[in-house]
Amino acid sequence: MSTDKPEDLPSEEELAQMSREDLVKLGSKLDGVELVEYPDPWPVKGTRAERRAERQVAFWFALSGVAGLAFVVAFIWWPAKYVAPDKDGYFMYSLYTPVLGLTLGLMILALGIGVLNYTRKFIPHELAVQQRHDGGSSELDKATVLANLADAGNRSTIARRPLIKRSLGFGGGVLGLALVAVPLGGMLRNPHAQSANKDGLLHTPWQHTKKGEKVFLRRATGSDDISLVRPEDMDAGSMETVFPYRKTDTHEDWAKTILRGDSPVMLIRLRPQDAARVIQHEGQEDYHYGDFYAYTKICSHLGCPTSLYEQRSNRILCPCHQSQFDALQYAKPVFGPATRKLAQLPITVDEETGYFISIGDFNEPIGPAYWERKS
Protein backbone atom coordinates (compact mmCIF):
# COMPACT_ATOMS: atom_id res chain seq x y z
CA MET A 1 0.00 0.00 0.00
CA SER A 2 1.20 3.51 -0.76
CA THR A 3 3.03 5.39 2.05
CA ASP A 4 2.18 8.84 0.63
CA LYS A 5 0.05 11.02 2.81
CA PRO A 6 -3.28 12.23 1.37
CA GLU A 7 -1.95 15.79 1.13
CA ASP A 8 0.89 14.53 -1.10
CA LEU A 9 -1.55 13.15 -3.71
CA PRO A 10 -2.75 15.31 -6.62
CA SER A 11 -6.27 16.65 -6.62
CA GLU A 12 -8.74 15.79 -9.39
CA GLU A 13 -7.98 19.10 -11.11
CA GLU A 14 -4.23 18.46 -10.94
CA LEU A 15 -4.74 14.87 -12.09
CA ALA A 16 -6.65 16.03 -15.18
CA GLN A 17 -3.78 18.38 -16.14
CA MET A 18 -0.99 15.83 -15.73
CA SER A 19 0.73 14.47 -18.83
CA ARG A 20 1.01 10.79 -19.60
CA GLU A 21 4.65 10.79 -18.58
CA ASP A 22 3.79 12.41 -15.27
CA LEU A 23 1.06 9.84 -14.69
CA VAL A 24 3.46 7.00 -15.48
CA LYS A 25 5.97 8.27 -12.93
CA LEU A 26 3.25 8.88 -10.34
CA GLY A 27 1.73 5.45 -10.92
CA SER A 28 5.09 3.76 -10.51
CA LYS A 29 5.72 5.67 -7.31
CA LEU A 30 2.31 4.87 -5.86
CA ASP A 31 2.62 1.20 -6.71
CA GLY A 32 6.06 0.97 -5.21
CA VAL A 33 7.61 0.18 -8.59
CA GLU A 34 11.24 0.86 -9.29
CA LEU A 35 12.31 0.74 -12.92
CA VAL A 36 15.80 -0.72 -12.75
CA GLU A 37 16.24 -0.91 -16.50
CA TYR A 38 14.06 0.22 -19.43
CA PRO A 39 16.25 0.30 -22.54
CA ASP A 40 15.08 1.42 -25.96
CA PRO A 41 15.57 -1.51 -28.41
CA TRP A 42 16.41 0.94 -31.18
CA PRO A 43 18.10 4.03 -29.68
CA VAL A 44 19.10 5.12 -33.19
CA LYS A 45 15.95 5.39 -35.29
CA GLY A 46 15.59 4.43 -38.93
CA THR A 47 18.61 2.16 -39.23
CA ARG A 48 18.72 -0.57 -41.82
CA ALA A 49 18.69 -3.19 -39.09
CA GLU A 50 15.49 -1.71 -37.65
CA ARG A 51 13.80 -1.62 -41.05
CA ARG A 52 14.92 -5.18 -41.75
CA ALA A 53 13.46 -6.35 -38.43
CA GLU A 54 10.21 -4.57 -39.24
CA ARG A 55 9.97 -6.26 -42.63
CA GLN A 56 10.61 -9.66 -41.06
CA VAL A 57 7.75 -9.21 -38.62
CA ALA A 58 5.46 -7.93 -41.37
CA PHE A 59 6.38 -10.93 -43.54
CA TRP A 60 5.15 -13.40 -40.91
CA PHE A 61 1.91 -11.51 -40.36
CA ALA A 62 1.32 -11.30 -44.11
CA LEU A 63 2.11 -15.00 -44.53
CA SER A 64 -0.43 -15.77 -41.83
CA GLY A 65 -3.06 -13.79 -43.71
CA VAL A 66 -2.30 -15.48 -47.04
CA ALA A 67 -2.43 -18.93 -45.43
CA GLY A 68 -5.71 -18.02 -43.74
CA LEU A 69 -7.25 -16.94 -47.05
CA ALA A 70 -6.05 -20.19 -48.60
CA PHE A 71 -7.69 -22.11 -45.77
CA VAL A 72 -11.04 -20.35 -46.29
CA VAL A 73 -10.90 -20.88 -50.06
CA ALA A 74 -10.01 -24.57 -49.66
CA PHE A 75 -12.63 -25.13 -46.97
CA ILE A 76 -15.41 -23.77 -49.17
CA TRP A 77 -14.39 -24.54 -52.76
CA TRP A 78 -11.92 -27.45 -52.74
CA PRO A 79 -13.47 -30.68 -54.14
CA ALA A 80 -14.55 -32.47 -50.96
CA LYS A 81 -17.07 -34.95 -52.35
CA TYR A 82 -15.85 -38.53 -52.06
CA VAL A 83 -14.16 -39.99 -55.14
CA ALA A 84 -13.12 -43.65 -55.34
CA PRO A 85 -9.37 -44.32 -55.71
CA ASP A 86 -9.78 -45.60 -59.26
CA LYS A 87 -11.81 -42.60 -60.45
CA ASP A 88 -10.81 -39.29 -62.00
CA GLY A 89 -10.56 -36.55 -59.41
CA TYR A 90 -9.40 -38.81 -56.58
CA PHE A 91 -6.04 -37.04 -56.29
CA MET A 92 -7.66 -33.65 -55.67
CA TYR A 93 -10.13 -35.19 -53.23
CA SER A 94 -7.32 -36.92 -51.32
CA LEU A 95 -5.60 -33.55 -50.80
CA TYR A 96 -8.63 -31.89 -49.18
CA THR A 97 -7.85 -32.71 -45.54
CA PRO A 98 -4.05 -32.24 -45.87
CA VAL A 99 -4.57 -28.83 -47.49
CA LEU A 100 -6.90 -27.73 -44.69
CA GLY A 101 -4.44 -28.89 -42.05
CA LEU A 102 -1.46 -27.30 -43.78
CA THR A 103 -3.06 -23.90 -44.38
CA LEU A 104 -4.65 -23.69 -40.91
CA GLY A 105 -1.43 -24.75 -39.22
CA LEU A 106 0.66 -22.33 -41.27
CA MET A 107 -1.75 -19.47 -40.50
CA ILE A 108 -1.52 -19.97 -36.73
CA LEU A 109 2.22 -20.71 -36.78
CA ALA A 110 3.08 -17.62 -38.85
CA LEU A 111 0.93 -15.37 -36.68
CA GLY A 112 2.62 -16.71 -33.55
CA ILE A 113 6.11 -16.28 -35.01
CA GLY A 114 5.24 -12.71 -35.99
CA VAL A 115 4.04 -11.85 -32.49
CA LEU A 116 7.11 -13.44 -30.89
CA ASN A 117 9.46 -11.59 -33.26
CA TYR A 118 7.80 -8.27 -32.61
CA THR A 119 7.93 -8.80 -28.86
CA ARG A 120 11.61 -9.76 -28.99
CA LYS A 121 12.75 -7.00 -31.33
CA PHE A 122 10.53 -4.00 -30.55
CA ILE A 123 9.08 -4.28 -27.04
CA PRO A 124 11.47 -2.81 -24.40
CA HIS A 125 12.68 -5.53 -22.06
CA GLU A 126 12.21 -3.67 -18.82
CA LEU A 127 13.48 -4.76 -15.45
CA ALA A 128 11.26 -3.57 -12.60
CA VAL A 129 10.79 -4.30 -8.92
CA GLN A 130 7.38 -3.84 -7.31
CA GLN A 131 6.09 -4.20 -3.77
CA ARG A 132 2.76 -6.04 -3.83
CA HIS A 133 -0.16 -4.95 -1.66
CA ASP A 134 -3.80 -5.81 -1.09
CA GLY A 135 -6.87 -3.64 -1.53
CA GLY A 136 -9.11 -2.27 -4.25
CA SER A 137 -8.17 0.21 -6.95
CA SER A 138 -8.95 3.89 -6.60
CA GLU A 139 -9.67 6.28 -9.47
CA LEU A 140 -6.09 7.44 -9.19
CA ASP A 141 -4.83 3.88 -9.56
CA LYS A 142 -7.03 3.32 -12.59
CA ALA A 143 -5.82 6.49 -14.29
CA THR A 144 -2.17 5.69 -13.73
CA VAL A 145 -2.58 2.08 -14.89
CA LEU A 146 -4.18 3.25 -18.13
CA ALA A 147 -1.36 5.72 -18.57
CA ASN A 148 1.19 2.95 -18.08
CA LEU A 149 -0.54 0.79 -20.65
CA ALA A 150 -0.67 3.63 -23.15
CA ASP A 151 2.96 4.42 -22.46
CA ALA A 152 3.91 0.78 -23.00
CA GLY A 153 2.15 0.85 -26.35
CA ASN A 154 3.93 4.06 -27.26
CA ARG A 155 7.32 2.70 -26.24
CA SER A 156 6.67 -0.43 -28.29
CA THR A 157 6.70 1.91 -31.35
CA ILE A 158 3.71 0.10 -32.86
CA ALA A 159 2.05 3.44 -33.57
CA ARG A 160 4.78 4.50 -36.00
CA ARG A 161 5.05 1.16 -37.81
CA PRO A 162 2.15 1.07 -40.30
CA LEU A 163 3.64 -1.87 -42.21
CA ILE A 164 3.50 -4.08 -39.13
CA LYS A 165 0.07 -2.77 -38.12
CA ARG A 166 -1.40 -3.47 -41.55
CA SER A 167 0.15 -6.94 -41.81
CA LEU A 168 -0.94 -7.79 -38.25
CA GLY A 169 -4.45 -6.60 -39.04
CA PHE A 170 -4.42 -8.68 -42.21
CA GLY A 171 -3.18 -11.84 -40.49
CA GLY A 172 -5.38 -11.46 -37.41
CA GLY A 173 -8.41 -10.51 -39.46
CA VAL A 174 -8.09 -13.53 -41.74
CA LEU A 175 -7.68 -15.74 -38.67
CA GLY A 176 -11.00 -14.42 -37.42
CA LEU A 177 -12.51 -14.99 -40.87
CA ALA A 178 -11.29 -18.59 -40.84
CA LEU A 179 -12.80 -19.18 -37.41
CA VAL A 180 -16.12 -17.89 -38.71
CA ALA A 181 -15.88 -19.88 -41.96
CA VAL A 182 -15.61 -23.22 -40.16
CA PRO A 183 -19.07 -23.16 -38.50
CA LEU A 184 -20.74 -21.17 -41.27
CA GLY A 185 -19.18 -22.93 -44.27
CA GLY A 186 -21.68 -25.75 -44.12
CA MET A 187 -24.54 -23.27 -44.34
CA LEU A 188 -23.56 -22.00 -47.77
CA ARG A 189 -25.44 -24.94 -49.24
CA ASN A 190 -28.74 -26.18 -47.92
CA PRO A 191 -28.25 -29.89 -47.13
CA HIS A 192 -32.00 -30.41 -46.98
CA ALA A 193 -32.95 -28.66 -50.21
CA GLN A 194 -33.45 -32.01 -51.95
CA SER A 195 -34.49 -34.13 -48.98
CA ALA A 196 -37.38 -35.65 -50.87
CA ASN A 197 -35.31 -37.16 -53.71
CA LYS A 198 -33.78 -40.64 -53.68
CA ASP A 199 -30.48 -39.34 -52.29
CA GLY A 200 -31.99 -37.03 -49.68
CA LEU A 201 -32.17 -37.41 -45.93
CA LEU A 202 -35.69 -38.81 -46.09
CA HIS A 203 -34.66 -41.84 -48.16
CA THR A 204 -31.96 -44.51 -48.13
CA PRO A 205 -30.79 -47.07 -50.73
CA TRP A 206 -33.34 -49.48 -49.24
CA GLN A 207 -36.21 -47.69 -50.98
CA HIS A 208 -37.96 -49.36 -53.91
CA THR A 209 -37.46 -47.14 -56.94
CA LYS A 210 -39.85 -49.00 -59.24
CA LYS A 211 -42.86 -51.28 -58.95
CA GLY A 212 -42.11 -54.95 -58.40
CA GLU A 213 -38.47 -54.31 -57.53
CA LYS A 214 -36.86 -56.64 -54.98
CA VAL A 215 -34.19 -55.28 -52.67
CA PHE A 216 -32.21 -58.16 -51.17
CA LEU A 217 -30.11 -58.22 -48.01
CA ARG A 218 -26.51 -58.77 -49.13
CA ARG A 219 -23.35 -59.33 -47.15
CA ALA A 220 -20.25 -57.24 -47.86
CA THR A 221 -17.63 -59.94 -48.54
CA GLY A 222 -14.91 -57.65 -49.88
CA SER A 223 -15.16 -59.24 -53.32
CA ASP A 224 -17.55 -59.31 -56.26
CA ASP A 225 -19.14 -62.53 -54.99
CA ILE A 226 -22.85 -62.01 -54.31
CA SER A 227 -23.70 -63.40 -50.88
CA LEU A 228 -27.38 -63.06 -49.99
CA VAL A 229 -28.90 -64.06 -46.65
CA ARG A 230 -31.43 -66.83 -45.94
CA PRO A 231 -33.07 -67.53 -42.55
CA GLU A 232 -31.20 -70.81 -42.14
CA ASP A 233 -27.85 -69.04 -42.56
CA MET A 234 -27.99 -67.48 -39.10
CA ASP A 235 -27.93 -69.06 -35.67
CA ALA A 236 -30.22 -67.92 -32.88
CA GLY A 237 -28.68 -65.00 -31.00
CA SER A 238 -26.48 -63.91 -33.92
CA MET A 239 -26.14 -60.70 -35.92
CA GLU A 240 -24.98 -59.83 -39.43
CA THR A 241 -24.37 -56.54 -41.20
CA VAL A 242 -26.18 -56.39 -44.54
CA PHE A 243 -26.57 -53.90 -47.38
CA PRO A 244 -29.28 -53.36 -50.02
CA TYR A 245 -28.80 -55.16 -53.33
CA ARG A 246 -30.83 -55.30 -56.54
CA LYS A 247 -30.25 -57.88 -59.24
CA THR A 248 -29.90 -55.05 -61.74
CA ASP A 249 -27.05 -53.45 -59.74
CA THR A 250 -23.73 -53.13 -61.55
CA HIS A 251 -20.34 -53.22 -59.84
CA GLU A 252 -20.37 -49.41 -59.70
CA ASP A 253 -23.87 -49.38 -58.20
CA TRP A 254 -22.80 -51.81 -55.49
CA ALA A 255 -19.66 -49.76 -54.74
CA LYS A 256 -21.78 -46.63 -54.25
CA THR A 257 -24.18 -48.51 -51.99
CA ILE A 258 -21.36 -49.76 -49.76
CA LEU A 259 -19.97 -46.24 -49.41
CA ARG A 260 -23.25 -44.62 -48.39
CA GLY A 261 -23.52 -44.04 -44.67
CA ASP A 262 -27.24 -44.85 -44.55
CA SER A 263 -26.89 -48.30 -46.16
CA PRO A 264 -25.70 -50.69 -43.41
CA VAL A 265 -28.33 -52.58 -41.41
CA MET A 266 -28.03 -54.98 -38.47
CA LEU A 267 -29.94 -58.21 -39.13
CA ILE A 268 -30.50 -59.86 -35.76
CA ARG A 269 -31.91 -63.31 -35.06
CA LEU A 270 -33.23 -63.46 -31.51
CA ARG A 271 -33.25 -66.62 -29.44
CA PRO A 272 -36.77 -68.18 -29.33
CA GLN A 273 -37.21 -67.47 -25.61
CA ASP A 274 -36.25 -63.82 -26.19
CA ALA A 275 -38.40 -63.41 -29.30
CA ALA A 276 -41.45 -64.38 -27.21
CA ARG A 277 -40.87 -61.30 -25.03
CA VAL A 278 -40.53 -58.73 -27.81
CA ILE A 279 -42.52 -55.49 -27.52
CA GLN A 280 -43.39 -54.15 -30.98
CA HIS A 281 -43.46 -50.47 -31.86
CA GLU A 282 -46.89 -49.17 -32.80
CA GLY A 283 -47.37 -49.29 -36.55
CA GLN A 284 -44.38 -51.59 -37.05
CA GLU A 285 -45.83 -54.87 -35.82
CA ASP A 286 -45.21 -56.60 -39.16
CA TYR A 287 -41.70 -55.25 -39.81
CA HIS A 288 -39.97 -58.40 -38.58
CA TYR A 289 -39.87 -61.93 -40.01
CA GLY A 290 -40.23 -64.54 -37.28
CA ASP A 291 -37.29 -64.14 -34.92
CA PHE A 292 -35.47 -61.84 -37.36
CA TYR A 293 -35.33 -58.06 -36.83
CA ALA A 294 -33.46 -55.48 -38.89
CA TYR A 295 -32.32 -52.12 -37.51
CA THR A 296 -30.16 -49.39 -38.98
CA LYS A 297 -26.56 -49.39 -37.80
CA ILE A 298 -26.54 -45.59 -37.64
CA CYS A 299 -26.79 -44.44 -34.03
CA SER A 300 -29.51 -41.88 -33.37
CA HIS A 301 -27.11 -39.88 -31.18
CA LEU A 302 -24.29 -38.71 -33.48
CA GLY A 303 -24.34 -41.23 -36.33
CA CYS A 304 -21.68 -43.67 -35.18
CA PRO A 305 -22.03 -47.33 -36.19
CA THR A 306 -23.90 -49.39 -33.58
CA SER A 307 -21.82 -52.40 -34.49
CA LEU A 308 -22.07 -54.48 -31.31
CA TYR A 309 -24.82 -56.90 -30.27
CA GLU A 310 -24.79 -58.60 -26.88
CA GLN A 311 -26.71 -61.87 -27.05
CA ARG A 312 -27.43 -62.45 -23.35
CA SER A 313 -28.82 -58.97 -22.63
CA ASN A 314 -30.18 -58.34 -26.16
CA ARG A 315 -28.53 -54.94 -26.12
CA ILE A 316 -27.36 -53.15 -29.25
CA LEU A 317 -24.28 -51.12 -28.32
CA CYS A 318 -22.71 -48.02 -29.84
CA PRO A 319 -18.98 -47.97 -28.99
CA CYS A 320 -18.54 -44.23 -29.60
CA HIS A 321 -20.52 -42.80 -26.69
CA GLN A 322 -21.82 -45.97 -25.03
CA SER A 323 -25.46 -45.63 -26.03
CA GLN A 324 -27.39 -48.89 -25.60
CA PHE A 325 -30.61 -49.97 -27.31
CA ASP A 326 -32.96 -52.79 -26.27
CA ALA A 327 -33.53 -55.19 -29.16
CA LEU A 328 -36.57 -56.61 -27.34
CA GLN A 329 -38.26 -53.19 -27.21
CA TYR A 330 -38.07 -51.94 -30.82
CA ALA A 331 -34.43 -50.84 -30.22
CA LYS A 332 -35.34 -47.98 -27.92
CA PRO A 333 -32.46 -46.34 -26.02
CA VAL A 334 -31.98 -47.59 -22.46
CA PHE A 335 -28.58 -46.12 -21.63
CA GLY A 336 -26.28 -43.35 -22.82
CA PRO A 337 -26.88 -40.05 -24.64
CA ALA A 338 -29.11 -41.38 -27.46
CA THR A 339 -32.75 -40.30 -27.08
CA ARG A 340 -34.45 -41.93 -30.10
CA LYS A 341 -34.87 -45.54 -31.09
CA LEU A 342 -33.01 -47.05 -34.02
CA ALA A 343 -35.05 -47.02 -37.20
CA GLN A 344 -36.42 -50.49 -38.07
CA LEU A 345 -36.29 -51.86 -41.61
CA PRO A 346 -39.33 -53.89 -42.71
CA ILE A 347 -38.19 -57.28 -44.00
CA THR A 348 -39.60 -60.59 -45.24
CA VAL A 349 -38.41 -63.63 -47.20
CA ASP A 350 -38.79 -63.75 -50.96
CA GLU A 351 -41.04 -66.70 -51.81
CA GLU A 352 -39.26 -67.35 -55.12
CA THR A 353 -35.65 -67.37 -53.93
CA GLY A 354 -35.88 -67.92 -50.17
CA TYR A 355 -33.63 -64.94 -49.47
CA PHE A 356 -34.38 -61.96 -47.24
CA ILE A 357 -35.72 -58.85 -48.94
CA SER A 358 -36.87 -55.49 -47.66
CA ILE A 359 -40.54 -54.61 -47.88
CA GLY A 360 -39.69 -50.96 -48.32
CA ASP A 361 -37.55 -48.11 -47.01
CA PHE A 362 -37.39 -47.00 -43.37
CA ASN A 363 -40.52 -45.11 -42.42
CA GLU A 364 -38.48 -42.48 -40.51
CA PRO A 365 -35.15 -40.70 -41.06
CA ILE A 366 -32.17 -42.54 -39.66
CA GLY A 367 -29.30 -41.12 -37.67
CA PRO A 368 -29.00 -37.92 -35.62
CA ALA A 369 -31.51 -35.10 -35.38
CA TYR A 370 -31.71 -32.20 -37.79
CA TRP A 371 -34.02 -29.17 -37.97
CA GLU A 372 -36.52 -30.60 -40.42
CA ARG A 373 -36.80 -33.97 -38.73
CA LYS A 374 -40.29 -34.69 -37.42
CA SER A 375 -39.49 -37.80 -35.37
N, C-alpha and C positions, 0 to 999 in steps of 0.2 A: 504494500500500500504506500502511496506517496507520503513523503515526510514534509511536503510544503505546507505552510500555514495558509488558511483561506485567504488572508490578505495578500499573499504572494501570487495568487492565481489571477489571470486576466478576467475582466468583466465581460459580459456578453458583447458590449460595444467594442471593447478592445479585441475580443476574439474575432469579430466580424471583419476587423481591419487588418488582421495579421495575414502575412503572405504564406504561401505553401511552405516555403523553407522555414519560416518562423514556427509554423505549426509542427513541422517535422521535428525540429529541435526541441520544442516544448513537449511533444508527445513522447519523445525518447527520454527526456528528463523525468516526466511524470511516471513513466513505466519503469524507471530504473534501468534503462538500457544504455549501455556504453558501446559505441561503435569503435571497435578496436582497429578494424581495417575495412575500407570501402573503396577499393581501387576501381578506376575507370578502365574497362577492357581495352579501349582504344583512345588513349590520351591524345594521340595525334589523329585528327579526323581526316577522312577522305583518302587514306593510303590505299595502295593497290591490294595489300593484304586484307584490309577491311572490306573492300568491294568484292574481292574474291570470296571471302567468307559469306558475304551477303548473297552472292549468286549461288553458292553451294546450298544454303538453306532454302532459297527460293526454288532451286531445282527439285529438292525433295518434296516440297509442298506441291509444286506443279505436277510432278510424277504421280503423287497421290491422287490429284484431281483427274489426271488422264486415266489412271487405272480404275478409278471409281466410275468414270463415264463408260469405260469399256465393260465394267461389271454390269451396269444398268442396261447397256445395249445387249449384252449377251444374255442376261436374265430374261429380257422381254422378247428378243428377236432371234436368238440362236435356235436352230432346229432341235427341239427337245422331244419330239414325238418318236416313240420307239421304232427302230429300224433293225431288222434281223441282220446278223453278221454277214450273210451271203447276199444282201440286197444293196442297191445303190443308195448312197447317202449314209451308210453305217458309220463311215469314218467321221463325218461331221457330227453325227449324233453321239458317238463315243467320246468326243472332246467336250461335250456340254458341261459335265460336272467338273472336269479338270480346269476348264477355262474360268468357270465361276470361282473355284477355289483359288486359282492363281491370281486373278484380278482383284478379288476381295482381300486376299492376303497381302498383295503388293500395295494396295491402297492404304491399309492400316499400317503396314511396316514403314512405308515411305513417310506417312504423316508422323509417325513416332520418331523416326530418324531426324526429320526436320525440326521437330520440337526439341529433341535432345541437343541437336547442333546449335540451335538458336540459344538455348539455355547456357550451353558451355561457352559459346563465343561472344555473346552480347549481354548477358545478364551479369551485373557485377557480383562477384563472389565475396560478399561481405562476411566479416567476422564480428559478431556482436555478443555481448553478455547481458543477460536480463535477470532481474530478481522477480520471481513469480509471487503473486499475491492473490488472495481470494476477494470476492465481492463483485457486485454488478458494475455495469459501465455507465458512466455519467455522459451528459451531452458533450462535455469537454473531451472525454475519452473517445467518443464516437467521431468527433470532428478531427481529432489528431490521427486516429487510425485511418480514416479516409484520406487524409493528407499524405500519410505514409504510403498508402497503396498507390495514390496518384504519383507520388514522387518515385516510387519503385518503377512504375510504368514509364515515367519520363526518363529515368536513368537507364532503363533497358534499351532506349533509343528506338523503340518500335514505331514511335510517332513519325520519325523522320526517315523511315525505310519503307516507302510505298511498294517496292518490288516484293518484299517479304510479306507485307500486309495483303497485297493482292493475291499472291500465290497461296498464302495461308487461308484466305477466304475462299479461294477456288477449291483447294484440297478439302478443307473442312466442310464447305457447302456441298460438295459432291458426296462426301461421306454421309451427310444427312440425307441427301437425295437417295443414296443407295439403301439406307436404312428404311426409308419410306417405300422404296420400290419393292422390297421383299414382301411385305404384307399386302401391298396394293397391286402387285404385278398380276396376281391371279384374277383380279377383278376386271382386267382390261377386256377379257372375253367372258361371256356369260356361259358357264358350264351347263346350265339347265335350259339353254335356248332351244335345244332339240331333244328334250327329255322324252318326247313321245315317240321318236323314231326307234328303229331296231337297235341302234347303238347308244341310246340314251339311258339315263339312270333308271327309268321305269321298266326297262326290259333287259333281259340277259340272253345269251346264246341258247338258252333252253326253250325259248318261245318257238311256236310253230308258225313258220312264215307262209305256209300254203296249206290248203285243205288236203287232208289225208296224209300229211307228212308224218313220218315216225322219227322221233329223236331218241336214239338209244343211249344207254349208259355205258361209256367206254373207259377202260383203264388206260392210263398213260404209261406205256411200257418202255419209252425211250427209243422205240424203233417204229418202223412203218407197219408192223404187225397189228392187225385189228383184233383187240381183245375185248369182247363184250361180256356182260355179266348176266348169269342165270341164277335163280334162287338156290340151286343145289351147289353153286360154287362157294358159298360162304357158310362158315360154321356159326352156330348160335353164339352170341356174345362177341362177334367180330365186326370190323369196320373196314371199308375200302373207300378210297378217294376216286371219284369218277368224273367224267367230263361229257358234255353233249356231243353226239355224233350222228350225222345223217349219211345214208348210203351214197348220196350224191356228193359228199364232201371230197374235195381234192386234197392233195398233200398240203397245199398252201392254206386251204380253209381250216384244216385240222391244226396247222401251226398257229394260225391266228386265234383259234379257240383256246388252245393251251395257254397262250400268252395273256388272255383276258382275265382280269382279276375277279370277275363275277362268274366265271365258269365252274370252278371246282365245287363239288358237292360231297358230303359225307354220307355214304350208304351204310346204314347200321342194321344189323340183324340182332334183335333182342333175344334173350333166352326166353323160352316159353313161359316160365313162371313170372318173369318180369313183364312180358308182353300182356299178360292178363291184368296187370295193374296200371296200364297206360291210361292217362287222362288226355282226351283229345281236345284240341282247340276248336272253339265254336266255328262252324263253317268249313272245317278242314277234316271232318270225320272220315272221309273217304280218300285222303291223300296218301295213306300208307297201303302196302300190299302185305297182308298177313303180319308176320313179325318184322317186316322190313320198313324202315323209315329213312327218309332222305332229307338232310338239312344242309343249307349253305355252309361252306367253310369260312365265310367272311364274318368275323366277329362284329356284333352290333355296337361295340364300344368305339374302336378306332380302326377297324378293318383288318386286323391281324388274322392269320389263319388259325382257326380253332382245330388244330390238327391232332388232338389227343382225345382218346375215348377210354374211359376206365370202366371195365366190364362189371366189376362187383358193385360199384355205386351207381352205375349208369349215368355218370357225369361226363359231359363234353367240356373239355378244358381248353382255354386259350393261354398259351405260355407267355404271351407278351405282358399282360397286366393281371393275370390270374383270375379272369372271369370264369365262372363255372355255370353250365346250363344243364338242366335236368332232362334227360332224354325220355323219361317216363311222363313228363308234363309238358309236352309240345315244345321242348327245348327252351323253357323260360329260364331267365337268369336266377340263380340262387346264391351266388357269391361273387364278389368283385365289383368293379365299376360299371359293368354293362347293365343297362336298364330295360332293354327290349329283347324279346325272344329271337332266336334264329329263325329266319324264314324257312318254311317247309316246302319242299318240291313235291308236287303230286306225281306219283309213280304207279305203274302197273306192269304186268307181264304181257308181252306181245303174243297173241294166240298162235300166230303163224310160225314164229321163230323160237319162242320160249325165252327170249331175252327181255331184260328190263327195258322199259321205255318210259318217257315222261308223258304225263297226260297234257301238260301245258307248262307255261312259264310260272314263276313265283307270282302269287297274287299280291305281293307287297314288295317295296324296294328292299334290297339287301344292304347290309353294311351300316356304317354310321349315319347319324342324323344329318340333314341339311335343311335349309329354310323351307323348301317347297314340300318336304315330306309330310304326309298326312297320317303316318302311323308311328 
